C-alpha cells in the first residue's frame, strides 16, 4: 500500500511538471503574435482571425476529445498527439513565416489546448475518487504558473532574438513534455475500464444550466482574448513597450487573475456569494477594458491590466465552479469537455469582432464595445439557478477552487 502511494506520488509530480510544460507550450508566443503579425503587414481583421482561429478549433474538438478519451481509455495518447501537432506546426511557422503558417500554428494551439480536459481527469485518477476535487484544484495551479513561465521565457527569447523565436520556446517545451509522458501511466476510473454510457452525453447537452454558464464563460473569454491577448499588446507597443515589457504585461494579468481566483473561495464566495462575485468581476473587467486605449503611459496600462485580470479572475472562477457543482466523477470529463468546447467560441469571436470594429472605426471603439459586452452579461448571470445547498460540498468547493486557462 505504501509502495502504491509512493508510486502515485511520483506520477503526480511528473504529471504536474508535464502540465506546466503544457502551458508553456500554448502561451510562450501568445503576447507577441499580434505584434509579429503587424510587423508582417497584416491588418486588424487578419490579426484578429489568426488569434481567434484556435477558438474555432477548440470549439469543434474539446467535446469529442473528452468523450473519445473516456470511451477508448487512451487519455495519454490524446495528450501525446496534441503535443506532437504543436511541435510540427510551430516549427513550420518559425521556418516559413507567413499568414498560412501562423494560421496553422494557432490551429495546432487549439488542438493542443483542447486536450486540457484530459489532463484534469488523468491527474485526478492518481488521487482516487475521494480526493478528485483536491487533485483538480492542485492541477489548477499549473495554469497561472505555467503560463507565467511560458510568457516570461518567451519574452526573454523574443526580446533577444525576435518575436518568432518565441515559437521555438513552445516547441522545446512540447518536446520535453512529450518525452516525459512516456513515463506516466494511463489509469482508468477506479482502476478498471468502465464502459462509457452515451446517455451521459445526452444528459449534459440537454442541461440548460451548462448552456447558460457556457455563454457567460464565452463572453468573459471574448473580451479577455480580444483585448489582453490581441490588441492590448498593440496599445503597449504604441506606448513604447519592447517584447520583454509586453511579456510582463501578460504576466501581470495572469498573476492578478490567479490571486482573484484564490480569493474567490477564501473570501468572496463566503462574503457576497457566487452570483455577486460574478457580477463584480463582469463590471470591473468591463469598465477597465473601456479605459485601456486611453492609457497615457505604460505604468497606467500595467495598472489597468492588473485590474482587468482581477475582474476576469472573479467571473471566470465563478462560472467554472458552477460548471462542476454536484457532478459525479463519471460525468465530469464529458461535462467539462462540453463546457470548454462551448466557451471556446469566445476565443474566436472576441479577436475577430474587435478586429473588425477597430478596422472599421477605431481602437477605442473596439475596446468600448468589448467593455459594454462584459457589463451587460450581468443579465445572463442572474439567469443562473443556484444548486441545492450542500454544506460539506460547498465548503470543499470553496477551499478547492478550480482554475482554468485558454
N, C-alpha and C positions, 0 to 999 in steps of 0.2 A: 504493500500500500504506500509506504514511504517512498519507494523507488518510483512508483507511478506518479506521485505528486512531484517528485524531483524532475522527472522527465517532462511532465506537463509544464513545470516552471521554466525549463529550458525552452520548450516550444513557445510559451507565451512571450518570453524575452526576445527570441528570434523573430517571431511573427510581428512583434511591436516594432522592431528595427525595420522589417520589410515594409510595414505600414508607414513609417517615417519616410523611407525612400520613395514610397508610392507618391506621397505628397510633394516631395522634392521633384519627382518626375513630372507632375502635372502643373507645377507652379513656377519652376525655375525661370521660365521665359514669359510668363503672363504679364508682368508690369511693362514689358518692353515691346510686345507685339505691335501695339498701335503706333508707337514712335518709330519702330523699324518700318512698318508698312507706310507711314507718312514719308519717311526718307526715300522709300522706293517709288513715291509719287502717286500713291493711291488716294482717292477721295474719301470723304467721311462715310459714304454708303458702303463702299468696298471694305473699309476698315471695320465697320460695324458688322458686316456679314461674315468676315473672316473670324472675328472674335465669337460671333454667335453661332457659327455652324456646329460647334461642339455640342451646343444645347439641343439642336435638332437630332443629332446622332444619339445623344443620351436619352432623349425623349422616346426614340424608337427602340433602344436596346436595353435600357435598365430593367424593365419588367421582364422581357424574355430571358435575359441573363439570370435574373433572380429565380425565375420559375425553372428553367432548364438545369441550372446548377443544383436545385433541390431534387429534380426528377432523376438526373443522371448520377448524383452524388460524386461529381467531379469538380468540386469547387476550386481546388488548387490549379487544375488545368485551365480554367477560365481566367484565373489571375495571371497565369503564365502567358496565355495568349494575348491578354491586354498589354502586358509589359513588352512583349515581342513586337507588337504593332507599333508601339511608341518608338522603340529602338530603330526600326526600319524607316518610318516616316519622317522623324525629326533629323535623322542622318541625311536623308534625301533633301529636306528643306535647307539644311546647312550647306550642302554642296551645290544645290541648284536653287538659289533664292529667287522666287517669283510668286505671283499670286496663286498659281496652281499648287505649288508645293506647300505654301502657307495654309491653304485650304485643307490639303491632305494632312498636314501636321495637326491642325485643330480638329479634324475628323478623328484622327487617332487619339487625340486628347479626350474626345467624347467617349470613345470606345473604352479606353483605359479607365476613365473616371467612372464609367458605368459599373465596373467590377467592384466598386467600394462596398456595395451592399453585401457582397460575398465576404469581404474582409470582416465585416461586423459579425456575420453568422459563424464563420470559420473560427474567429478568435474566441467567440463565446463558447464554442464546442470544447475548448481546452479547460474551461472552468466548470462546466456542468450546468444543469438546468437551474439549480437554486441560486447560482451566482451569475446568471446570464446578464442581468441588468448591470451588475458591478463591472463585468467584463466590457460591455459596450461603453460604459462611462469611462473606463480606463483607456480604451482604444480611442475615445473621442479626443483625448489629449494629443494624439498623433496628428490631428488635423491642423490646429494652430502651430504646434511646434514644428512639424514637417514643412508646413507652408512657409514659416519664417525662415527655416534653414534653406529652403529652395529659393526664395526671393533674395535672401542675403547673398548666398553663393552665386546665384545668377547675376546679381547686381555687381558684385566684385569682378566677376569674369567679363561682363558686358562693359563695365567701365574701363577695364584694362585692354580689352581686345576688340570690342564692338558688340552691338546688340545680338547678332546671330550666333555668337559664341555661347550665349546662354542656352541655346538648343543642345549643345554638347553636354552641358551640366545635366539636363534631363535624360539624355541618352546614357550617360555614365551611371546615373542613379538607377535607371531601369535595368541596365546590365547587371549591376550588383544585386538588386532586388531579385531579378530572375534567377541568378545563381543561388541565392540563399533559399529560394522556395523549394529547391530540391532536397533541402534538409528538414523540411516540415512534413507533418502528417495531415492527411485529409480525413478528419474524424466525422462520422455521421451522428445524428441526434441520438443520444443515449447509447452510442456505440454500436447501433445496428442500423441497417438500411430500411428506413420506413418508406413504404410506398406513398408517393405523393397523391393527395386527394385533389382532383380537379375542381371539386366543389369549393375549395378554399379560394381559388382564383375568382370564381363567380361571386362568392360571398363578398370578397374585398372590392371587386369592381362595382357591385351594387350598393355598397355602403356610402350613403350620401355624405357622411362626415368627412371621409377621406378626400372626397372631391372638393369640399369647401375649404379644408385646411390646405389642400394642394394649390388651390387658387391663391390663397394668401401667401404661400411659400413662393409661388410663381411671381407674384408682384414684388415681393421682397427681393428676389433674385434679379428681376428685371431692372429695378432701379439701382441695385448694387453693381451688377456686372456691367450695365450700361454706363455707369459713372466711374466707380473705383477702378475697374479693370480696363475700360476702353477710352474714355475721354478725360477723366481726371489726370492721367499721366500727361496728356497733351496740354492741359492747363499748367501743369508743373513745368513742362518743357518751355512754355511761353514765358514763365517766370524765371527761367534760367537754370532749372534743375538738370543735373547730369544723371547718367544711369544709376549711380550709387544712391543719389537722393531719391530717385524715382522708386528704387527698391525699398528704401527706408520708409517712403510714403505708404507703400503697400503693407509693409510690416506694421506700421502704426495702426492701420485699420485692423489687422489680424490680432495684434496684441490686445487692443481695447475690446475687440469682439469677443476674444476668449475670456477677458475679465468680466464682461457683461453676462456671458453665458454662465460663468461660475457663480455670479451674484444672483442669478435667477433662483436657483434652489436655496441658496443660503440666506437670501434677503427678500427679493421682490415677490416670489410666489407666496411667501408667508405673510408679508405685509399688505400687499394690494391684490394678490390673486393672479391667475394666469391671464385672464382676459384684459385686465387693466395694465398688466405688464406688456402685453402685445400692443395695446393702444398707445402706450407711452413710447414704445420702440418705433411704431409706424410714424407717429407725429414727429418725433425727434429726427429720425432719418430724413423725412420729407422736408422739414424746414432747413436742415443743414445742406441738403443737396441743392436747394434753390440758391443758397448763398455762395456755393463753391466758385462759380465763374467770376464772382466779384472779389475774390481774394486778392489783396494788393501786394502780398509778398508770400514767400514760401513758409514763413513762420505761421501766418494766418491759415494757409492752406493745410499745413500739418495739423493745426488745432481743429479745423473743420473736419478733416479726415478722421481724427480721433473720435469726435462726437458722432459722426456718421457710423463708425464702427460700433460704438456703444448702442446706438439705436437698432442697428441691424442685429447685433448680438441678442438683444431683448426679444425682438419679434420672431427671429428665426428659431431661437431656442424654444420659444413657446409652441410654435407650430410643430416642431419636431417632437416635443413632449406630447402634444395632442395626438400625433400620428401613432404613437406606440402605447397609449394608455390602455391598460387592461387587455392586451393582445397576447394570446397563448404563443408559446415558442414555435410550434409547428407552422404558425401563420405569419410569423414575423418577417421572414425573408420575402415572401410574396407581397405583404403589405408595404414593407419598406421599398421593395422594387417598384411597386405601383406608385407610391408617394414620390420617390426620387425621379421616376420616369415622367410623371406629370409636371413636377415643378421645374424639370429641365427645360421646359418650353420658355421659361423666363430667361434662361441663359442665351437663347436665340433672339427672342422678341426684344429684350432690353437694348442690346447693342445695335440691332437693325433699326428699331424705332427711333432711338435718339440720333443715330447716324443720318436717317432721312430728315428728321426735324432740323438738325444742325446744317445739313447741306441746303435745305430749303429756306430756313430762316436764319438762326444764329445759335451759337453755343449756349448763350444764356437762356434762350427759349427752350432748347433741348433739356437743360437741367431743370427748368421751371416745370415742364410737363412731367418729368420723372418725379419731382418732389411732390407735386399735386397728386399724382397717382398713388404714392405711398400714403399720403394723408387720407385720401378718400377710401382707402382699404379698410378703414375703421368700420364702415358699413358692413363689410363681409365678416370682420372679426366678431361682430355682435350676433352673427348668424350661427356661430359655433355653439352647439349644445354641450354643456358640461357633462362629463362622465359621472356615473353614480359614485358617490363619495365612498372611498375605502381608505380608512386612516393609515393602515400599515403600508398599503401600496403607494399612497400619496407621499408618505414620509420617505419611503425608499426612493421614489422618483425625484423628490426634491433634493436628496443628497447626491443622487447619481444622474445628473443632467447629461443628456446625450448631445454631443456637439457634432454637427455635420459641416462639411465644407464642400463646393462645387468646383 
